[in-house]
Amino acid sequence: MAKDLFSNQAALYAQYRPVYPVELYDFILQHITNPQQAWDCATGNGQAAVELARYFEKVMATDISEKQLQQAIPNDRITYAVSTAEQTPFPDNSFDCITVAQAYHWFQFEAFGKEVQRIARPGAIVAIWGYSLIVGEDEALNTLIQSFYRDTVGAYWDKERRYIDEHYTKVPFPYEPLPSKEFRINVQWHRQQLIGYFNTWSSVQHFIKAHQYNPVDELATVIANLWPDDSIKSFYFPLFLKLGRVVK
């Protein structure tokens, strides 16, 4: 079973996590000829599922966190349900597309692969993607963010975080590979939005549990010195995608 690291900060996650670009979904959909039913696995607050519902007749969106699903946006085409990634209630040969956004690194790869093989239709598309550390236009701020990521909370990331740092280049992906590309998630944020995003990190939650205080509070003070006003700054997240086809 995948880890549930985000139930405690589900509301923050829904508020501060970045939105995936439309170009990502357009690229994935180029490979799908029959957009009837999709499964968004580890859907969280349903961010990707809502976009998939623009294309597919029906979207099944599952997560192991009921609290995350409580933050999800209702949609007539989406059915939300609590389920693991590795064992689902779906019938065989159900889906034309299976997506995993910023969560594949938490899965039991072999068990998930077997479940995909069971519930995917022949030729179904599997798309997994993630995004790495935020980058801004201010180099001093970038240095501060990198130091916080590496030095302050670096020891508190779960070991699976390395797959994100490696842009999923070393994860098992047992599907017929399709051409892919990299994207960017561009955001325009006030200072408080950046601080809110840091509070969604699982490593921050681990740090708080270990030390009984939030390291983001200290970080926020330093950021305020570099960014004292209420101006908006531009940031981006490097986004990477693995795309494959299920062969039966």
C-alpha positions in Angstrom: 0.0 0.0 0.0 1.2 3.5 -0.8 1.9 5.9 2.1 -0.6 8.4 3.3 1.5 11.5 4.0 -1.0 14.2 3.2 -4.2 13.7 5.2 -3.0 16.0 8.0 -2.5 18.9 5.6 -5.2 18.0 3.1 -6.8 21.5 3.2 -3.4 23.2 2.7 -2.6 20.8 -0.1 -5.8 21.7 -1.9 -5.1 25.4 -1.4 -1.4 25.7 -2.2 -0.4 22.9 -4.6 0.2 24.1 -8.2 -2.1 23.3 -11.0 -0.9 21.2 -13.9 -0.8 22.9 -17.3 -3.4 22.3 -20.0 -0.6 21.5 -22.4 0.2 18.3 -20.3 -3.3 16.9 -20.8 -3.4 17.9 -24.5 -0.1 16.0 -25.0 -1.4 12.9 -23.2 -4.7 12.9 -25.1 -3.0 12.9 -28.5 -2.3 9.2 -27.8 -5.9 8.2 -26.9 -8.4 7.3 -29.6 -11.3 6.2 -27.3 -11.7 8.5 -24.4 -14.4 6.7 -22.6 -13.2 5.9 -19.1 -10.1 7.1 -17.1 -8.7 6.2 -13.7 -6.9 8.9 -11.8 -5.0 7.0 -9.2 -3.9 8.8 -6.0 -6.1 11.7 -7.1 -5.6 13.7 -3.9 -8.0 16.6 -4.1 -9.0 15.6 -7.6 -7.0 18.2 -9.4 -6.1 16.0 -12.4 -9.4 14.2 -12.3 -11.3 17.4 -12.9 -9.2 18.1 -16.0 -9.6 14.5 -17.3 -13.4 14.9 -17.0 -13.2 17.5 -19.8 -12.1 14.8 -22.1 -13.5 11.5 -20.8 -17.1 10.3 -20.4 -16.3 8.9 -17.0 -13.4 9.3 -14.5 -12.8 7.1 -11.5 -10.7 9.0 -9.0 -9.2 7.1 -6.0 -7.0 7.9 -3.1 -6.1 6.2 0.2 -6.8 9.5 2.1 -10.5 10.1 2.8 -9.5 13.6 4.1 -7.9 14.4 0.7 -11.0 13.3 -1.1 -13.1 15.5 1.1 -11.3 18.5 -0.5 -12.1 17.3 -4.0 -14.3 19.3 -6.4 -17.5 17.6 -7.3 -18.1 16.8 -10.9 -20.9 14.8 -12.6 -18.4 12.8 -14.6 -16.1 11.9 -11.6 -16.6 9.2 -9.1 -14.4 9.6 -6.0 -13.6 6.6 -3.9 -11.1 5.5 -1.2 -8.8 2.8 -2.6 -5.2 1.7 -2.7 -3.3 1.9 -5.9 -2.4 -1.7 -5.8 -5.8 -3.3 -5.2 -9.0 -1.7 -6.6 -12.6 -2.7 -7.0 -12.7 -2.1 -10.7 -13.6 -4.8 -13.3 -11.1 -6.2 -15.7 -10.4 -4.2 -18.9 -12.1 -1.0 -17.7 -9.9 1.9 -18.6 -8.6 3.7 -21.7 -6.2 5.9 -19.7 -4.6 5.7 -16.2 -2.9 8.7 -14.7 -0.8 9.2 -11.6 0.1 12.8 -10.7 3.0 13.4 -8.2 2.3 10.1 -6.4 3.9 7.2 -8.3 7.0 7.2 -6.2 4.9 6.1 -3.2 3.5 3.0 -4.9 4.5 -0.6 -4.6 5.6 -0.7 -8.3 5.2 -4.4 -9.0 1.7 -4.7 -7.4 0.5 -1.6 -9.1 1.8 -2.9 -12.4 -0.2 -6.1 -12.0 -3.3 -4.2 -11.2 -2.9 -1.9 -14.2 -2.5 -5.0 -16.4 -5.8 -6.3 -15.1 -8.0 -3.3 -15.3 -6.6 -1.5 -18.3 -8.0 -2.1 -21.8 -5.6 -3.4 -24.4 -3.7 -0.4 -25.7 -4.6 1.9 -22.8 -2.3 4.8 -22.0 -0.5 5.1 -18.7 0.7 8.6 -17.8 2.7 9.3 -14.7 4.1 12.7 -13.9 5.7 14.7 -11.2 7.3 18.1 -10.5 10.5 18.9 -8.7 11.8 21.9 -6.7 10.3 25.3 -7.3 12.5 27.8 -9.1 12.0 31.6 -9.0 13.4 34.7 -10.8 15.3 35.8 -7.7 18.6 33.9 -7.2 18.9 34.8 -3.5 15.4 33.4 -3.0 16.3 30.3 -5.0 19.4 29.7 -2.8 17.3 30.0 0.3 14.8 27.5 -1.0 17.4 25.0 -2.0 19.1 25.3 1.4 15.8 24.7 3.2 15.0 21.7 0.9 18.5 20.2 1.3 19.8 21.2 4.7 16.9 22.0 6.9 14.4 19.3 6.0 16.5 17.2 3.8 16.9 14.4 6.4 13.1 14.3 6.8 12.1 13.4 3.3 11.0 9.8 2.9 13.5 7.8 0.9 11.1 7.7 -2.1 11.6 11.4 -2.6 14.8 10.6 -4.5 12.6 9.4 -7.4 11.3 12.9 -7.8 14.8 14.3 -7.7 15.7 11.8 -10.4 12.7 12.9 -12.5 11.3 9.3 -12.5 14.2 8.1 -14.6 14.9 5.1 -12.3 11.4 3.9 -11.5 10.0 0.7 -13.0 7.6 1.5 -15.8 6.6 -1.8 -17.5 4.7 -0.4 -20.5 5.5 0.2 -24.2 7.3 3.5 -24.0 5.8 6.5 -25.9 7.6 9.7 -26.8 7.4 12.3 -24.0 8.5 15.8 -23.2 9.1 18.1 -20.2 6.8 20.9 -19.2 6.7 23.8 -16.7 4.1 24.7 -14.2 4.2 28.5 -14.1 2.8 30.3 -11.1 2.4 33.9 -10.0 2.5 34.0 -6.3 2.4 36.4 -3.3 4.9 35.6 -0.6 2.2 34.0 1.6 1.3 31.5 -1.2 4.9 30.4 -1.3 5.0 29.9 2.4 1.7 28.0 2.3 3.2 25.7 -0.4 6.2 24.8 1.9 3.7 23.8 4.6 2.4 21.1 2.3 5.7 19.3 2.2 5.7 15.8 3.9 9.2 16.5 5.1 8.0 19.6 7.0 5.4 17.5 8.7 8.0 14.9 9.7 10.2 17.7 11.0 7.3 19.1 13.1 6.7 15.7 14.6 10.3 15.2 15.5 11.0 18.7 16.9 7.6 20.1 17.9 8.0 23.3 15.9 7.5 24.3 12.3 10.7 25.1 10.4 8.7 27.1 7.9 8.1 29.8 10.5 11.8 30.6 10.5 12.0 30.3 6.8 9.1 32.8 6.4 11.0 35.4 8.5 14.0 35.2 6.2 11.9 35.3 3.1 10.2 38.4 4.3 13.6 40.1 4.5 14.2 39.3 0.9 10.6 40.0 -0.2 9.2 42.6 2.2 6.2 43.8 0.2 3.1 42.3 -1.2 4.3 42.1 -4.7 3.8 39.1 -7.0 6.8 37.0 -8.2 7.1 34.5 -11.0 8.0 30.9 -10.2 8.0 27.6 -12.1 8.1 23.9 -11.3 10.0 21.6 -13.7 7.4 18.9 -14.7 8.4 15.5 -16.1 6.2 12.9 -17.7 6.5 9.2 -18.5 4.1 7.9 -21.0 3.4 4.3 -22.0 0.9 1.9 -23.6 -0.4 -1.3 -22.0 0.3 -4.3 -24.1 -1.8 -7.5 -23.5 
